[in-house]
């Protein structure tokens, strides 16, 4: 049970990181788009609706993945999330260089920003979050809501850190790079957690208690040490 607890904690931390990325990207997209938006209330409604719909669609996708394909889809969507963040980074760089996308695409800049800054990253992050939650569950068919709490806490942390500390100091492209680093960290956590869970499942299938197996490994190591030839005692001084 100790191993399963470790697995769940790793997936919780991964969900926290993904939620933080969703919070930072969502707030950054809203800030950049609303800055140029005509009609604050209407623009806010469009941005928030798009972000929530994209994240929800990603979560819904994760529920439709067959249980035996979760790991493959998770790896694929982690890579696609990094790609979507890379596209967002390019867009924010162009935004800063040209002083706003409306000068580049004559009115289509806001639509492109909404798609690349909000819809695509949040959809991919939502799908990754759902797959992470299912990967950390014993019952992959039913999924689990265990990662929902850490994800929401991560999103709240992303909102707070972005609004109070990051945006006055770091440019949007740098924030996107930080988000990519967070997704990479989440990928490492999920990879180690899934590997650990697969090892535990194999031991349970073989009828081996994971904790007992760890004790047997220690005992075997001790036995090997006991059988190791001992160093010879130094010979006495012949003169004595």
C-alpha positions in Angstrom: 0.0 0.0 0.0 3.0 2.3 0.5 3.8 2.1 -3.2 0.2 2.9 -4.2 0.2 5.9 -1.9 3.4 7.1 -3.5 1.9 6.7 -6.9 -1.2 8.7 -6.0 0.9 11.5 -4.5 3.0 11.7 -7.7 -0.1 11.9 -9.9 -1.6 14.5 -7.5 1.5 16.6 -7.9 1.4 16.2 -11.7 -2.3 17.3 -11.6 -1.3 20.3 -9.5 1.4 21.3 -12.1 -1.0 20.8 -15.0 -3.7 22.9 -13.2 -1.1 25.6 -12.6 -0.3 25.7 -16.3 -4.0 26.0 -17.1 -4.3 28.8 -14.6 -1.4 30.8 -16.0 -2.2 30.3 -19.6 -5.9 31.1 -19.0 -5.2 34.3 -17.2 -2.4 35.4 -19.6 -4.7 34.8 -22.6 -7.5 36.7 -21.0 -5.2 39.6 -20.1 -3.7 39.9 -23.6 -7.0 39.5 -25.5 -9.0 41.8 -23.2 -6.4 44.5 -23.4 -7.3 44.9 -27.1 -11.0 43.8 -26.8 -13.8 46.2 -27.7 -16.5 45.8 -25.1 -15.0 44.5 -21.9 -18.0 42.4 -20.8 -18.6 40.8 -24.2 -14.9 40.0 -24.6 -14.6 38.6 -21.1 -17.6 36.3 -21.8 -16.1 35.0 -25.1 -12.7 34.4 -23.5 -14.0 32.6 -20.4 -16.5 30.6 -22.4 -13.8 29.4 -24.8 -11.3 28.5 -22.0 -13.9 26.6 -20.0 -15.3 24.8 -23.1 -11.8 23.8 -24.3 -10.7 22.4 -20.9 -14.0 20.6 -20.6 -13.7 19.1 -24.0 -10.2 17.9 -23.1 -11.5 16.2 -19.9 -14.3 14.6 -21.9 -11.9 13.2 -24.4 -9.9 11.6 -21.5 -13.0 9.7 -20.3 -13.4 8.1 -23.8 -9.9 6.6 -24.0 -9.9 2.8 -23.5 -8.2 1.7 -20.3 -5.4 -0.2 -22.1 -4.5 2.8 -24.2 -4.2 5.4 -21.4 -0.4 5.4 -21.2 0.0 5.7 -25.0 -2.5 8.6 -25.2 -1.0 10.3 -22.1 2.5 10.3 -23.6 1.1 11.6 -26.9 -0.9 14.4 -25.3 1.9 15.5 -23.1 4.0 16.0 -26.3 1.1 17.8 -28.0 0.7 20.0 -24.9 4.3 21.0 -25.3 3.7 21.7 -29.0 0.7 23.9 -28.2 2.6 25.8 -25.6 5.4 26.3 -28.1 2.9 27.8 -30.6 1.6 30.0 -27.8 5.2 31.1 -27.1 5.7 32.1 -30.8 2.4 34.0 -30.8 3.3 35.9 -27.6 6.7 36.8 -29.1 5.0 38.2 -32.2 2.5 40.0 -30.0 5.3 41.8 -28.2 7.3 42.5 -31.3 4.4 44.0 -33.3 2.6 45.6 -30.3 -0.6 43.5 -30.8 -1.8 41.0 -33.3 -4.5 43.3 -34.7 -1.8 45.2 -36.5 -0.7 41.9 -38.2 -3.9 40.2 -39.2 -6.3 43.1 -39.4 -8.9 42.0 -36.9 -8.2 38.3 -37.2 -5.4 38.6 -34.5 -7.8 38.3 -31.6 -9.4 35.1 -33.1 -6.0 33.6 -33.6 -4.9 34.6 -30.1 -8.0 33.0 -28.7 -7.4 29.8 -30.5 -3.6 29.5 -29.9 -3.4 31.1 -26.4 -6.6 29.8 -24.8 -8.4 27.1 -26.7 -5.6 24.8 -27.9 -3.4 24.8 -24.7 -6.4 24.4 -22.4 -7.9 21.6 -24.5 -4.6 19.7 -24.4 -4.0 20.4 -20.7 -7.5 19.2 -20.0 -7.0 16.0 -21.8 -3.7 15.4 -20.0 -5.3 16.2 -16.7 -8.0 13.6 -17.3 -5.6 11.0 -18.4 -3.3 11.7 -15.4 -6.3 11.2 -13.1 -7.2 7.9 -14.7 -3.5 6.7 -14.8 -3.4 7.3 -11.0 -6.5 5.2 -10.3 -6.7 1.5 -9.7 -9.9 1.4 -11.6 -8.9 3.0 -14.9 -12.3 2.2 -16.5 -14.2 4.3 -14.0 -11.5 7.0 -13.6 -11.0 9.0 -10.5 -11.7 12.5 -9.2 -8.7 12.2 -6.9 -6.7 14.6 -9.1 -9.5 17.2 -9.2 -8.6 18.9 -5.9 -4.9 19.2 -6.7 -5.7 20.5 -10.2 -8.0 23.2 -8.9 -5.5 24.2 -6.2 -2.8 24.4 -8.9 -5.0 26.6 -11.1 -5.7 28.9 -8.1 -2.0 29.0 -7.4 -1.3 29.8 -11.1 -3.9 32.7 -11.0 -2.3 34.1 -7.8 1.3 33.8 -8.8 0.7 35.2 -12.3 -1.4 38.1 -11.2 0.7 39.2 -8.2 4.3 38.2 -9.0 5.0 37.1 -12.6 3.3 39.5 -14.9 5.0 42.7 -13.7 8.4 41.0 -13.9 8.4 38.4 -16.8 7.3 38.7 -20.4 4.6 36.3 -21.7 7.1 34.2 -23.8 9.1 33.6 -20.6 5.9 32.5 -18.8 5.2 30.1 -21.6 8.6 28.6 -21.2 8.0 28.2 -17.5 4.7 26.4 -18.3 6.5 24.1 -20.7 9.0 23.3 -17.9 6.0 22.5 -15.5 4.5 20.2 -18.1 7.8 18.4 -18.5 8.1 18.0 -14.8 4.5 16.6 -14.7 5.5 14.2 -17.5 8.4 12.9 -15.4 6.2 12.5 -12.3 3.5 10.6 -14.3 6.1 8.4 -16.0 7.6 7.3 -12.7 4.1 6.9 -11.1 2.8 4.8 -14.0 5.9 2.6 -13.9 5.6 2.1 -10.2 1.9 1.3 -10.6 2.6 -1.3 -13.3 5.3 -2.9 -11.1 2.8 -3.1 -8.2 0.1 -4.6 -10.4 2.6 -7.2 -11.7 3.6 -8.2 -8.2 -0.1 -8.4 -7.1 -0.8 -10.6 -10.1 2.0 -12.9 -9.1 0.7 -13.0 -5.6 3.6 -11.2 -4.0 2.9 -8.5 -1.4 4.8 -5.4 -2.5 5.9 -4.6 1.1 6.9 -8.2 1.7 8.8 -8.2 -1.6 10.8 -5.2 -0.5 11.6 -7.1 2.8 12.6 -10.2 0.8 14.9 -8.1 -1.4 16.6 -6.7 1.8 16.9 -10.2 3.3 18.4 -11.5 0.1 20.9 -8.6 0.0 21.8 -9.3 3.6 22.3 -13.0 2.8 24.6 -12.2 0.0 26.6 -9.9 2.3 26.8 -12.7 4.9 28.1 -15.2 2.3 30.7 -12.8 1.1 34.2 -14.0 2.0 35.5 -12.1 5.0 38.9 -10.4 4.8 41.8 -12.4 6.3 42.9 -11.4 9.7 46.3 -9.8 9.6 49.1 -12.3 10.4 50.7 -11.9 13.8 54.2 -10.5 14.1 56.6 -13.4 13.7 59.0 -11.8 16.1 56.5 -11.8 18.9 
